[in-house]
Amino acid sequence: MSRKLKITIVIACVVAALLAATYWFLIKALEPKIPEPKSDVPITYKIGWWGYQDDLVIDVLETKEIYSNLYLFNSKAVIEYRLRGTIKNKPMWKPYIKSVFLSERWLGNPENFKGNTGEVILTPVVGVKEDQAYTGERVSFDLKVQDYLQAGGWGTNTYLVKAQDKEQKIVLQQRK
């Protein structure tokens, strides 16, 4: 192999390495810094034995965007769901919210919404703990749950958020 060919191969390798490094740094620089969701209770995506749901009442459902900088390199938003209500149980077994079951699905494109439409269903999961002082009265709860919400495509993404008979609508815009 001639000296000229060896120099050409070395230069090509160096240029390829520089292009790869530049590409990697650009991707890292443009990658969004999405905050981690924070919740008062764990989120579960699995159903299980939920034997204490009968006396759960949700009085208030609120939704709030924590982070939604949706663009070409980011299609995830952080949404906060706030649930307030009451629960009760038999005396000596004090109820508490041990987790929240969260379910998401796409509904397609109903006529009354433009773009993508999703449904988010929140179900607080009630647990009990033995407490001799508990006499069966209603216990209030107020909890905040944050989670990622994925945009379904470019443009308007509408989500119907439901908890029991309460319903909220949240709209995210995915732009290019």
N, C-alpha and C positions, 0 to 999 in steps of 0.2 A: 504494500500500500504506500502510496506516495505521501510525502510530507504535506503537500497542499490538501490532499483528501483528509488526512488526519486533523488538520487545523479546521477544515470546514465542518467535520463531524463534531469536534469539540465546541465550536461556536454555535452550531445548531442545538446541541444539548444544553448549553448555557442559556440560550435564548428561550428554549422550551421550558427550562426550569424557572426562569424569570417570569414568563407568561403564566405558568401555573401558580407561582407564588402571588403574583399580582391578582389573579382571578380569586384565589382563596381569601386574600385580604379584603378585596372588594365585597365578596359575599358576606364575610364576617362583619364588615363595616355597615352594610345595608340590612343585615339581619335585625329584626325588631327586638327590643328589650321588653318583653312582655312580663309584667309583674306576676308573681305567684299568687293564686287565689288563697284567701284566708277565710276560714269558717269557724263558727262557734262549736259545731258538732261535725263528726265525720260524714262524708257523703258515701252512700252505698249504691251500687248498681245491680245488686243481687237481691232477689226476693227471698224471704225466709219466713220463719214462724213469728208472726206479728199478732199475738193474742190479746193485746191491750188497746186496740185501735177504736173500740166502740164509743168511748166518751171523749174523743178528740174533736175539738171545735176550732177551726181557724177563723179568726175574726178579721185579720188584715193580711193582705199580700201586697208587697211593694217590690218593684224592680228598679235597679239603678245600674247604669254603665259605669264601671270603674276604669276600664281601659278599652278603647275601641278604635285605635289608629289602623284602620283596615285599608290596605293598599296592595300593590303588586306582590310584595314579599311577605305580607302578613294577612292571614284570613281568620285569625283568632281574636276574640274579644274576651275581657273578663267582666262578668256580670254578677251583681250582688242581688240576692233574693232575700227579702226580709219577711219572716212569718211571725205573726203574733196571734195568740189564742189561749185556750184553756184545755186542761185535761183533768180527768178524775178517775178514781179507781176505788176498789174496796178498802175499808179501813185496814190499817197496818201495812198496806202495800202502796207506798207513795210513788206516783208516776212521774216520769221525766222523759224528755226527748233524748234518745240515745244516738240517733243518726237521722239523716234525711235521705230517702230514696229519690233519685233523680232520673228521669227518663226523657229522652229526646227522640223525635222522629220528624221526618219530612211529610207534609200533608199534600204535596203536589202544588197546584196553583188554583185555589178556589177563585171564583169570579170576583169576589169583593176585595182581593188583594192583588197588587202587582208584584211581579218578581217571585222569589222563593218564599215559601211559607213553612215554618217549622212549629212544632208543638213541644213545650217543655212542661212536664208534670212533676210536681214536688209533693212528696208524701212524708210527713214527719213520722218516724218510727218510734213508738212509745215503748219504753222499758219501765220496769218497776224495781224498787228496792224496799226491803223490809224496814219499816219505821213505826215503832210502837206509838209515837205521838200523832201520827197521821190518822184523821178521823173520817176521811172520805170526801172532804171538801174539794172544790175546783182549785187547781193549781195553774197559775198563769205562766206562759212562756213567751219569750221574745228572742228570736234567734236570727242571725245573719249567716247566709251561706253564699260563698263565692265559688264560681266555677268558670271554666273556659266555655265559650259558645262559638262554634265554627260557622263562618259564613257559607252559604250554599252556592254562591256564584256572584258574578259581577252585578252591581246595581243594588236594588232594594232587597233586603232580607227581613221579612216580618216573622216574628215569633209570638205565639200565643202561650203565655205562661199561666198554668193552672195549678191550684191547690184547693181541693174539695170543690166548693161552689164559687170560689173567687177566681177571677180571671184578669190578667193584665196583658197589654200588647206592648212589645218593644220592637223598634225598627233599627237595623244596622245598615249602613251604606258601605258596600265594598267597591272601592274605586280603583282604577288602573293607574 
